[in-house]
């Protein structure tokens, strides 16, 4: 009996050391050595070296000078990496229909020069709510808005999209796609950072509040 207990104890200790200490340390060391960026979350940094996101996690962009990703149901405001999920609403859900209609109206208003109908993926959430990619077609559909907001030619923005297209894995798996965060960073590198939405709104408001603007309004533009 005592001998059996000793054997069981030794087996437990050896197994614990092998699988609970040695194996994790070896695997962690190897991935840090061979795939450090991926092992640490595929983090993306700006020019100052500050982390601004991950290639694997979608995030929202409200500035019209940036490409917008798929909508998200992760968390109360969406794009919450700690609450990855879909809405779980079915096709007969009135709440889902109202949300899609609202998004369609917003996208049509914001992209009045876009060619063709709104791509379906721009009004449908992914199962995780954190899909970082768009199809090339959904990105190209937004090009007129981006070009107008940044004051650059359509062809230059379209070329940036085409350069950012990722092919099928191993040439077979998946579909061609564009990482929205990486594409927006490429736009900033090529064309410079746009004016933040709030700063632009404040600037427009200050113009309206200047004496010359008030005078023109009061005079009705008459000499």
C-alpha atoms as one frame of an Amber mdcrd trajectory, in Angstrom:
protein
   0.000   0.000   0.000   2.734   2.434   0.967   4.738   1.504  -2.122   1.720
   2.177  -4.347   1.230   5.571  -2.699   4.877   6.515  -3.301   4.638   5.518
  -6.967   1.446   7.571  -7.419   3.019  10.572  -5.698   6.134  10.391  -7.862
   4.012  10.103 -10.997   1.980  13.146  -9.952   5.050  15.242  -9.195   6.804
  14.295 -12.447   3.674  14.957 -14.491   3.172  18.310 -12.751   6.744  19.378
 -13.402   6.682  18.249 -17.041   3.271  19.605 -18.075   2.887  22.474 -15.632
   6.374  23.968 -15.632   8.815  22.634 -18.236   6.390  22.363 -21.188   4.846
  25.862 -20.786   8.267  27.486 -20.377   9.699  25.682 -23.405   6.709  26.495
 -25.637   6.610  30.124 -24.459  10.334  30.496 -25.100  10.079  29.017 -28.589
   7.159  31.174 -29.720   8.782  34.304 -28.289  11.919  33.440 -30.226  10.264
  32.448 -33.500   6.949  34.352 -33.585   7.333  37.130 -31.032   4.851  39.562
 -32.617   2.115  36.968 -33.061   2.685  35.472 -29.619   2.187  38.915 -28.065
  -1.120  39.590 -29.819  -0.052  40.940 -33.231   0.009  44.432 -31.743   0.187
  47.465 -34.036   2.154  50.574 -33.051   2.231  54.102 -34.436   5.304  56.137
 -35.405   5.946  56.937 -31.734   5.927  53.268 -30.828   2.630  53.463 -28.941
   0.263  50.506 -29.247  -2.879  51.552 -31.116  -4.512  48.181 -31.706  -4.085
  44.648 -32.932  -4.180  43.166 -36.396  -6.588  40.555 -34.995  -9.106  42.864
 -33.294 -11.447  45.161 -35.213 -12.066  48.689 -33.973 -14.417  51.469 -34.984
 -13.494  54.587 -36.986 -15.849  57.574 -37.014 -13.688  60.049 -38.932 -14.888
  60.227 -42.572 -11.252  60.199 -43.704 -10.862  56.611 -42.504 -12.270  53.346
 -43.809 -15.013  51.955 -41.611 -15.117  48.258 -40.617 -18.114  46.000 -40.168
 -20.497  47.004 -37.356 -19.977  45.297 -34.011 -22.278  43.885 -31.329 -19.411
  43.170 -28.916 -20.206  45.067 -25.728 -22.595  47.977 -25.239 -20.815  50.251
 -27.730 -19.298  47.558 -29.933 -15.689  46.565 -30.639 -15.166  45.515 -27.000
 -12.423  42.881 -27.057 -13.416  41.760 -23.554 -16.990  41.017 -24.662 -16.589
  39.298 -28.022 -19.987  38.175 -29.295 -22.653  38.592 -31.924 -26.103  40.047
 -31.353 -27.789  36.603 -31.663 -30.733  38.364 -33.331 -32.524  36.371 -36.035
 -33.598  37.615 -39.476 -37.162  38.242 -38.225 -35.968  40.452 -35.344 -37.483
  43.953 -35.510 -34.538  45.309 -33.541 -32.099  43.893 -36.092 -34.120  45.225
 -39.014 -34.283  48.708 -37.486 -30.541  48.723 -36.846 -29.763  47.635 -40.415
 -32.104  50.267 -41.873 -30.497  52.946 -39.720 -27.014  51.897 -40.802 -28.075
  51.823 -44.449 -29.399  55.365 -44.249 -26.245  56.585 -42.516 -23.921  54.887
 -44.996 -25.830  56.222 -47.999 -25.707  59.732 -46.561 -22.011  59.556 -45.714
 -21.119  57.894 -49.040 -23.369  59.733 -51.451 -20.816  59.353 -54.267 -20.197
  55.650 -53.697 -20.857  53.353 -56.673 -23.705  50.863 -56.433 -25.617  49.624
 -53.379 -24.184  49.388 -49.873 -22.160  46.148 -49.468 -23.982  43.741 -47.167
 -21.006  43.273 -44.843 -21.051  46.969 -43.904 -24.439  46.495 -42.227 -23.957
  42.985 -40.810 -21.892  42.121 -37.765 -19.501  39.196 -37.589 -20.011  36.360
 -35.115 -17.252  37.700 -32.884 -18.082  41.377 -33.385 -14.333  41.931 -33.806
 -13.632  41.024 -37.440 -10.682  43.233 -38.459 -11.128  42.656 -42.197 -13.300
  43.810 -45.070 -13.568  42.431 -48.559 -11.723  44.516 -51.183 -15.107  45.387
 -52.688 -16.429  46.829 -49.405 -13.267  48.889 -48.989 -13.328  50.165 -52.585
 -16.962  51.202 -52.126 -15.807  53.728 -49.502 -13.036  55.221 -51.644 -14.990
  58.316 -52.853 -15.696  59.409 -49.269 -12.072  58.897 -48.220 -10.740  60.783
 -51.246 -13.105  63.692 -50.642 -12.351  63.901 -46.913  -8.595  63.845 -47.517
  -8.622  65.990 -50.637  -6.742  63.484 -52.787  -7.484  61.819 -56.101  -9.694
  58.735 -56.198  -7.007  56.781 -58.004  -4.499  57.291 -55.177  -6.872  56.001
 -52.508  -7.928  53.101 -54.717  -4.282  52.198 -55.230  -3.757  52.194 -51.450
  -6.633  49.725 -51.069  -5.336  47.446 -53.795  -1.868  47.466 -52.224  -3.370
  46.407 -48.874  -5.269  43.371 -50.192  -4.213  40.124 -48.498  -4.543  36.987
 -50.617  -5.844  33.543 -49.656  -3.806  31.707 -47.045  -1.509  29.209 -48.787
  -3.213  30.320 -51.990  -6.289  28.217 -51.158  -7.855  29.058 -47.795 -10.208
  31.968 -47.170 -10.942  34.929 -49.409  -8.978  38.055 -50.394  -9.370  40.658
 -47.636  -8.212  44.027 -46.349  -7.206  44.722 -42.751  -9.003  47.979 -41.922
  -6.591  49.166 -39.222  -3.504  48.538 -41.355  -5.161  50.213 -44.344  -5.998
  53.330 -42.321  -2.420  53.494 -41.031  -1.204  53.238 -44.624  -3.423  56.204
 -45.518  -1.896  58.266 -42.709   1.634  57.413 -43.840   0.872  58.298 -47.423
  -1.423  61.309 -47.062  -0.899  62.476 -43.479  -3.252  62.327 -40.527  -6.682
  63.962 -41.010  -8.102  66.574 -38.674  -9.967  64.849 -35.792 -13.755  65.008
 -36.085 -14.190  67.071 -32.894 -11.423  69.488 -33.856 -12.985  69.961 -37.287
 -16.383  70.640 -35.697 -14.846  73.184 -33.316 -13.079  74.864 -36.221 -16.305
  75.176 -38.202 -18.103  76.526 -35.145 -15.394  79.136 -34.542 -15.701  80.324
 -38.136 -19.405  80.896 -37.660 -18.759  82.856 -34.461 -16.244  85.307 -35.963
 -17.432  88.970 -36.405 -17.027  88.818 -40.172 -19.205  85.714 -40.386 -21.827
  87.274 -38.099 -21.797  90.469 -40.139 -22.295  88.590 -43.373 -25.202  86.693
 -41.832 -26.828  89.859 -40.522 -26.400  91.711 -43.811 -27.746  88.797 -45.764
 -24.723  89.009 -48.071 -25.876  92.331 -49.489 -23.328  95.123 -50.264
